[in-house]
Amino acid sequence: MRGFATAVLVVGLSVFGATAAVAETPVPEDACVQSDKRLSELSGLATDGEHWYAINDGGTKSTVYVLGKDCKVQRVINGPTDPYDVEDLARAADGTFWLSDTGDNSKKRTTIALIELTPAGKTTLHRLTYPDGPHDAEALLLDKNNVPYVVTKSPFGLAGIYRPTGPLATPGPTPLEKVGEVSFGSTDTKGGPITPLVGSVVVTGGAVNADGTLVALRTYTEAYLFPAPDGDVLAALKRKPVRIPLPDEKQGEAIAIESDGTLVSGSEGVGTPIRVVKGAAALAAATTTAQTSDAPKPAASGGAGGGGAPSESGGLPVLPALGISVVVVGGALLFMNRRSARKS
């Protein structure tokens, strides 16, 4: 308990969220309703422009569901690898799926994993190790060269960015290095399973568009879009993002970017909609032009200790006072621990 109180004190007094331009007009539209009981814990989305590809949170198989734009499951791709806790999904240019087996609510895993799954159902396992102990992570960013970035989830709003130190071994483990941090300010957008003060700052999913020029991170209630004109994910995460509210998602963890720039989001729960924000990419590019020096500040360090100075928030400050910090973060940790117990 002493360690928890100390952590709350340090973070509660020192962390502020990233500056973000707020999109003025986009409103998510329901594309269709996901009503298949097999996808009751939708946690990750990818797209090829014609289909959506989806994964469940957790799972005992390497499974990808192929959805039409009507949300109906057209087929299921299964691989033989048994994961621990899959949280996100990416799709490479050659059609290979990358399952992010990085969930660790109780922070006890000695390794995490990325699982490559071909459309034919063949899997390749890559185990990974953090340089600084276990983390819970629900976001995977795969750049155009198939270099993966794992972004951690924290109730304090400060997410670590990790990438492999070299080519991925099979099965590994391959060491990760911490190459930066990105922070988000809390907002009053409604939605998510926990209070917006925390739900709006914890990273629950990520995506990179097909040509690698746009990076997205989401929380339970928002999407943040970072332009990457040169395809450099880490450089993109240093830029000022555009914030697109995604209100009223029950437990929003899934996000994808269509080739035409449409943002796609989804939530856990049977009977919940998959929603789209048309023109999101163009909005991000217009809003963030010439703002590359104006932060969310993940430092591009080459080693395990990398980090950036936090900046002021475009929304409410993260954990603005110690009293709020104790209550809100304590509630978030209780929620995460309950989820951990459910999955164990």
SELUMKOL-33007 format. One record per residue (C-alpha): residue in three letters; chain; x negated, y negated, z negated. Coordinates in steps of 0.2 Angstrom, whole numbers. Layout:
BEGIN
ATOM    r  c     xx     yy     zz
ATOM  ALA  A      X      Y      Z
...
This chain:
BEGIN
ATOM    r  c     xx     yy     zz
ATOM  MET  A      0      0      0
ATOM  ARG  A    -15    -12     -4
ATOM  GLY  A    -21    -10     14
ATOM  PHE  A     -4    -13     21
ATOM  ALA  A     -2    -29     11
ATOM  THR  A    -20    -35     16
ATOM  ALA  A    -16    -32     34
ATOM  VAL  A      0    -42     33
ATOM  LEU  A     -9    -56     25
ATOM  VAL  A    -22    -57     37
ATOM  VAL  A    -11    -56     53
ATOM  GLY  A      3    -66     45
ATOM  LEU  A     -8    -81     43
ATOM  SER  A    -19    -80     58
ATOM  VAL  A    -11    -73     74
ATOM  PHE  A     -1    -84     86
ATOM  GLY  A      7    -78    102
ATOM  ALA  A      2    -81    120
ATOM  THR  A      7    -96    129
ATOM  ALA  A     20    -91    142
ATOM  ALA  A     30   -101    155
ATOM  VAL  A     48    -97    153
ATOM  ALA  A     58    -92    169
ATOM  GLU  A     72   -104    170
ATOM  THR  A     85    -95    181
ATOM  PRO  A     82    -76    183
ATOM  VAL  A     96    -66    175
ATOM  PRO  A     95    -47    175
ATOM  GLU  A    108    -38    185
ATOM  ASP  A    115    -21    183
ATOM  ALA  A    109    -10    198
ATOM  CYS  A    118      6    191
ATOM  VAL  A    121     16    175
ATOM  GLN  A    110     30    170
ATOM  SER  A    121     43    164
ATOM  ASP  A    111     59    165
ATOM  LYS  A    109     67    148
ATOM  ARG  A     92     74    153
ATOM  LEU  A     85     56    153
ATOM  SER  A     92     51    136
ATOM  GLU  A     75     43    131
ATOM  LEU  A     70     34    147
ATOM  SER  A     53     27    143
ATOM  GLY  A     44     24    159
ATOM  LEU  A     48     19    177
ATOM  ALA  A     39     19    194
ATOM  THR  A     45     15    212
ATOM  ASP  A     40     18    230
ATOM  GLY  A     53      6    236
ATOM  GLU  A     65     20    241
ATOM  HIS  A     67     30    224
ATOM  TRP  A     64     26    206
ATOM  TYR  A     54     39    196
ATOM  ALA  A     57     41    177
ATOM  ILE  A     50     50    162
ATOM  ASN  A     57     53    145
ATOM  ASP  A     49     48    129
ATOM  GLY  A     40     63    121
ATOM  GLY  A     43     79    130
ATOM  THR  A     36     96    130
ATOM  LYS  A     33     97    149
ATOM  SER  A     25     85    162
ATOM  THR  A     41     80    170
ATOM  VAL  A     46     66    182
ATOM  TYR  A     64     63    187
ATOM  VAL  A     67     57    205
ATOM  LEU  A     82     44    205
ATOM  GLY  A     91     36    219
ATOM  LYS  A     95     18    218
ATOM  ASP  A    112     24    212
ATOM  CYS  A    103     31    196
ATOM  LYS  A    108     49    200
ATOM  VAL  A     94     62    198
ATOM  GLN  A     90     69    215
ATOM  ARG  A     76     81    209
ATOM  VAL  A     65     85    195
ATOM  ILE  A     46     87    197
ATOM  ASN  A     38     99    183
ATOM  GLY  A     20    102    179
ATOM  PRO  A     13    115    167
ATOM  THR  A      4    104    155
ATOM  ASP  A     12    102    138
ATOM  PRO  A     10     84    132
ATOM  TYR  A     11     77    115
ATOM  ASP  A     20     61    117
ATOM  VAL  A     22     54    134
ATOM  GLU  A     27     35    134
ATOM  ASP  A     24     27    151
ATOM  LEU  A     23     31    170
ATOM  ALA  A     13     24    184
ATOM  ARG  A     12     30    202
ATOM  ALA  A     -4     29    213
ATOM  ALA  A     -4     24    231
ATOM  ASP  A     -6     43    236
ATOM  GLY  A     10     47    227
ATOM  THR  A      2     55    212
ATOM  PHE  A     10     51    196
ATOM  TRP  A      1     46    180
ATOM  LEU  A      9     51    164
ATOM  SER  A      3     41    149
ATOM  ASP  A      2     53    134
ATOM  THR  A     -3     40    122
ATOM  GLY  A     11     39    109
ATOM  ASP  A      5     40     91
ATOM  ASN  A     17     32     79
ATOM  SER  A      8     39     64
ATOM  LYS  A     -9     35     71
ATOM  LYS  A    -16     52     68
ATOM  ARG  A    -22     58     85
ATOM  THR  A    -40     61     88
ATOM  THR  A    -37     60    107
ATOM  ILE  A    -24     54    119
ATOM  ALA  A    -22     59    137
ATOM  LEU  A    -18     54    154
ATOM  ILE  A     -9     68    165
ATOM  GLU  A    -10     67    184
ATOM  LEU  A      5     75    192
ATOM  THR  A      7     78    210
ATOM  PRO  A     24     79    219
ATOM  ALA  A     20     97    221
ATOM  GLY  A     19    100    202
ATOM  LYS  A      0    102    200
ATOM  THR  A     -7     93    184
ATOM  THR  A    -24     87    180
ATOM  LEU  A    -27     83    161
ATOM  HIS  A    -39     69    156
ATOM  ARG  A    -42     67    137
ATOM  LEU  A    -47     50    130
ATOM  THR  A    -54     44    114
ATOM  TYR  A    -53     26    107
ATOM  PRO  A    -69     18    100
ATOM  ASP  A    -61     11     85
ATOM  GLY  A    -49     24     78
ATOM  PRO  A    -31     30     83
ATOM  HIS  A    -18     18     90
ATOM  ASP  A      0     19     96
ATOM  ALA  A      1     14    114
ATOM  GLU  A     17     14    126
ATOM  ALA  A     10      4    141
ATOM  LEU  A     -1     11    155
ATOM  LEU  A     -8     -1    169
ATOM  LEU  A    -15      8    184
ATOM  ASP  A    -25     -4    196
ATOM  LYS  A    -27     -1    215
ATOM  ASN  A    -42      9    212
ATOM  ASN  A    -34     21    200
ATOM  VAL  A    -43     13    185
ATOM  PRO  A    -31     15    170
ATOM  TYR  A    -29      2    157
ATOM  VAL  A    -20      7    140
ATOM  VAL  A    -12     -7    131
ATOM  THR  A     -8     -3    112
ATOM  LYS  A      8     -7    103
ATOM  SER  A      7    -17     87
ATOM  PRO  A     21    -25     76
ATOM  PHE  A      9    -40     74
ATOM  GLY  A     10    -45     92
ATOM  LEU  A     -8    -42     96
ATOM  ALA  A    -11    -28    108
ATOM  GLY  A    -28    -21    112
ATOM  ILE  A    -33    -17    130
ATOM  TYR  A    -43     -1    133
ATOM  ARG  A    -51      7    149
ATOM  PRO  A    -62     22    152
ATOM  THR  A    -81     19    151
ATOM  GLY  A    -83     29    167
ATOM  PRO  A    -75     41    178
ATOM  LEU  A    -62     52    170
ATOM  ALA  A    -68     69    164
ATOM  THR  A    -57     85    166
ATOM  PRO  A    -51     89    153
ATOM  GLY  A    -64     77    144
ATOM  PRO  A    -63     68    132
ATOM  THR  A    -69     52    141
ATOM  PRO  A    -73     37    129
ATOM  LEU  A    -62     22    130
ATOM  GLU  A    -69      4    128
ATOM  LYS  A    -59    -11    121
ATOM  VAL  A    -60    -24    135
ATOM  GLY  A    -48    -37    128
ATOM  GLU  A    -33    -42    118
ATOM  VAL  A    -17    -50    123
ATOM  SER  A     -4    -58    111
ATOM  PHE  A     14    -63    112
ATOM  GLY  A     24    -75    103
ATOM  SER  A     41    -69     96
ATOM  THR  A     57    -75    104
ATOM  ASP  A     75    -76     99
ATOM  THR  A     81    -65    114
ATOM  LYS  A     93    -52    108
ATOM  GLY  A     91    -34    110
ATOM  GLY  A     80    -19    105
ATOM  PRO  A     81     -8     90
ATOM  ILE  A     73    -19     77
ATOM  THR  A     73    -38     73
ATOM  PRO  A     68    -49     88
ATOM  LEU  A     54    -56     77
ATOM  VAL  A     45    -40     80
ATOM  GLY  A     54    -32     94
ATOM  SER  A     50    -47    105
ATOM  VAL  A     31    -45    102
ATOM  VAL  A     28    -26    103
ATOM  VAL  A     22    -19    120
ATOM  THR  A     33     -5    125
ATOM  GLY  A     29     -3    144
ATOM  GLY  A     18     -9    158
ATOM  ALA  A     17     -9    177
ATOM  VAL  A      7    -14    192
ATOM  ASN  A     15    -17    209
ATOM  ALA  A     10     -7    224
ATOM  ASP  A     -4    -18    231
ATOM  GLY  A    -11    -22    214
ATOM  THR  A     -7    -41    214
ATOM  LEU  A      5    -42    200
ATOM  VAL  A      4    -35    182
ATOM  ALA  A     19    -33    170
ATOM  LEU  A     20    -30    152
ATOM  ARG  A     36    -29    143
ATOM  THR  A     42    -29    125
ATOM  TYR  A     59    -23    119
ATOM  THR  A     67    -40    124
ATOM  GLU  A     55    -48    137
ATOM  ALA  A     45    -45    153
ATOM  TYR  A     28    -55    156
ATOM  LEU  A     22    -56    173
ATOM  PHE  A      3    -60    177
ATOM  PRO  A     -2    -63    195
ATOM  ALA  A    -17    -53    200
ATOM  PRO  A    -22    -60    218
ATOM  ASP  A    -38    -51    218
ATOM  GLY  A    -31    -34    211
ATOM  ASP  A    -41    -37    194
ATOM  VAL  A    -30    -31    180
ATOM  LEU  A    -41    -38    166
ATOM  ALA  A    -43    -55    175
ATOM  ALA  A    -24    -55    177
ATOM  LEU  A    -21    -53    159
ATOM  LYS  A    -31    -69    155
ATOM  ARG  A    -19    -79    165
ATOM  LYS  A     -4    -88    159
ATOM  PRO  A     11    -76    162
ATOM  VAL  A     29    -80    166
ATOM  ARG  A     41    -74    153
ATOM  ILE  A     57    -66    159
ATOM  PRO  A     70    -62    146
ATOM  LEU  A     78    -45    146
ATOM  PRO  A     92    -47    134
ATOM  ASP  A    103    -34    127
ATOM  GLU  A     93    -18    131
ATOM  LYS  A     96     -5    117
ATOM  GLN  A     78      1    117
ATOM  GLY  A     70     -6    132
ATOM  GLU  A     54      3    136
ATOM  ALA  A     54      5    155
ATOM  ILE  A     48     -7    168
ATOM  ALA  A     43     -6    187
ATOM  ILE  A     40    -19    201
ATOM  GLU  A     47    -16    218
ATOM  SER  A     37    -20    234
ATOM  ASP  A     49    -34    238
ATOM  GLY  A     45    -42    221
ATOM  THR  A     60    -36    212
ATOM  LEU  A     58    -32    193
ATOM  VAL  A     66    -16    187
ATOM  SER  A     69    -12    169
ATOM  GLY  A     78      2    159
ATOM  SER  A     82      7    141
ATOM  GLU  A     83     23    132
ATOM  GLY  A    101     29    130
ATOM  VAL  A    113     39    141
ATOM  GLY  A    125     26    149
ATOM  THR  A    113     12    149
ATOM  PRO  A    110      2    165
ATOM  ILE  A     95      1    175
ATOM  ARG  A     93    -18    179
ATOM  VAL  A     84    -28    192
ATOM  VAL  A     78    -46    193
ATOM  LYS  A     76    -51    211
ATOM  GLY  A     62    -63    216
ATOM  ALA  A     53    -60    200
ATOM  ALA  A     36    -59    209
ATOM  ALA  A     38    -75    218
ATOM  LEU  A     44    -84    203
ATOM  ALA  A     28    -78    193
ATOM  ALA  A     17    -84    207
ATOM  ALA  A     25   -101    208
ATOM  THR  A     25   -103    189
ATOM  THR  A      7    -98    186
ATOM  THR  A     -2   -107    200
ATOM  ALA  A    -18   -115    194
ATOM  GLN  A    -15   -110    176
ATOM  THR  A    -29    -97    176
ATOM  SER  A    -38   -106    162
ATOM  ASP  A    -23   -108    151
ATOM  ALA  A    -22    -92    143
ATOM  PRO  A    -15    -77    134
ATOM  LYS  A    -34    -74    131
ATOM  PRO  A    -39    -56    132
ATOM  ALA  A    -58    -58    132
ATOM  ALA  A    -67    -48    146
ATOM  SER  A    -80    -41    134
ATOM  GLY  A    -90    -26    140
ATOM  GLY  A    -90    -17    123
ATOM  ALA  A    -79    -10    110
ATOM  GLY  A    -78    -26    100
ATOM  GLY  A    -70    -37    113
ATOM  GLY  A    -56    -49    109
ATOM  GLY  A    -50    -66    113
ATOM  ALA  A    -45    -81    103
ATOM  PRO  A    -26    -82    101
ATOM  SER  A    -16    -97    108
ATOM  GLU  A     -1   -106    104
ATOM  SER  A     16    -98    108
ATOM  GLY  A     29   -103    121
ATOM  GLY  A     42    -96    109
ATOM  LEU  A     43    -94     91
ATOM  PRO  A     27    -91     82
ATOM  VAL  A     23    -73     78
ATOM  LEU  A     25    -69     59
ATOM  PRO  A     26    -88     54
ATOM  ALA  A     25    -85     36
ATOM  LEU  A     19    -71     24
ATOM  GLY  A     36    -68     17
ATOM  ILE  A     44    -65     34
ATOM  SER  A     29    -55     39
ATOM  VAL  A     31    -43     24
ATOM  VAL  A     50    -40     28
ATOM  VAL  A     49    -40     47
ATOM  VAL  A     33    -29     49
ATOM  GLY  A     39    -18     35
ATOM  GLY  A     55    -15     44
ATOM  ALA  A     46    -12     60
ATOM  LEU  A     34      1     52
ATOM  LEU  A     49     10     44
ATOM  PHE  A     57     11     61
ATOM  MET  A     41     18     69
ATOM  ASN  A     39     30     55
ATOM  ARG  A     56     37     57
ATOM  ARG  A     53     39     76
ATOM  SER  A     37     48     72
ATOM  ALA  A     46     60     60
ATOM  ARG  A     59     63     74
ATOM  LYS  A     45     68     86
ATOM  SER  A     34     78     75
